[in-house]
Amino acid sequence: MASAPSESSLRAELDGILLAINRHRQILKDLDKQKSAIHRQLNSILDPVARLPLEISSEIFVQSLTCSPSFHPDDVPGVLMRVCHGWTAIALSTPYLWTSIGSSNRWATRAKGCSISLSLPSQQMSEAYLVRRYAHQLRKLELHLPLGGSFASLTAPFHSLKTLTCFGTEPYSGFALRGGFLELLRHAPNLEDCTLVGFEFHDVDDNDTDSDGDTDSERTVVPPLNMVSLRHLKLGQFDRQQFRHANSVILQYLTLPALHSLAVSDPDIPQNDFVSFLARSSPPLRSLSLNWSNYYHVGGLEEVLRHLPSLTQLDIRFEPGQASTLLELFAYARDIIPQLQSLTMRVYCFPFWQSHIVSDVLERRRGSLRFFRLRTDTGDPEECEVLLRDVKVHPKQEMHVFIGDWHHQKTQAHLIVST
């Protein structure tokens, strides 16, 4: 009768089985790698893209990029690296594929000497060294600064920077203006487009206090920064009901002689300073978006607009109590913005009994005005229809007129075509 196996013999037998399993697993793993390699080689042979000249295949890859390239490996350009050896070689030989980067230093390296776009979410601001490292290549920069962040740590020579977009992660994130954001602008002399959303700038630098803690206004006076290339400036976001401001105190420290479009959601600087900004800049402004409600009287708006004779597009938010005076300004002061082609007026509650003044605006502006929009948060569809019927337009005038709900939930549209 055979004796029972000992513990040691069973353990030895089990170890042998485990070794065999691991050996076969490695064999399967190696075979799987060989299979993938053969597939990639076969794809390279059969794929027509791999047989194209590099300049053509590279352009095909570039055209596959979206407007906002994703950093996910399953999206372009990362997914192109996993098709075959040929596609990997093409992707790595196409620097433009890697010019939109997040916090990936590898992507920036692959971009080689191309101009790059860098976007840093607030949770990745620890990667801010990328801003300084590639400052000379940056063409577009998007920053999401957390509360307590600093522009000073991001300052570097941005000679190639054309577009700058900054978001404060809090509704009103406080940042120093002088010695902070202005210093960043000073290092970007060729900037053309700037957007600031969700910022509350301090009017003084953190170091502008004396030993008693008082601000020495004479010591902190700085001349306006002349930015001769800046064409588009957006301070805040006010195309929705919930505004996100960026206070306009910065305009006191800027001169913008090439400015074509300006959007200001929170005109919190004194009216005289706003007018001074326009007077010293004398910009060829074509588009102005302005939240005028609760800030200045309509007479102040008239003074502002008289500095903008080239304006063709005006988008203004105002209070119901300002409606009649504002409409009369556009109707009867025809020497103000004589080239106006598009007028958008936004108000929480429009006094619909003033339709005759709307008619006067359209009639007296018919030489240039092509688009008129009156958007109200509380517009009743029936009232909007009545107002549209009451509005009188010259019979040979071609104009698009919109009167209705601001958020397009109850849209009323009207098209008047010349006869």
Secondary structure, 3 states (H helix, E strand, C coil): CCCCCCHHHHHHHHHHHHHHHHHHHHHHHHHHHHHHHHHHHHHHHHCCHHHCCHHHHHHHHHHCCCCCCCCCCCCCCHHHHHCCHHHHHHHHCCHHHHCEECCCHHHHHHCCCCCEEEEECHHHHHHCHHHHHCCCCEEEEEEEECCCCCCHHHCCCCCCCCEEEEEECCCCEEEEHHHHHHHHHHCCCCCCEEEEECEEEECCCCCCECCCCCECCCCCCCCCEECCCCCEEEECECCCCCCECECHHHHHHEECCCCCEEEECCCCCCHHHHHHHHHHHCCCCCEEEEECCCCCCHHHHHHHHCCCCCCCEEEEEECHHHHHHHHHHHHHCCCCCCCCCEEEEEECCCCHHHHHHHHHHHHHCCCCCCEEEEEECCCCHHHHHHHHHHCCCCCCCCEEEEEEECCCCCCCEEEECCC
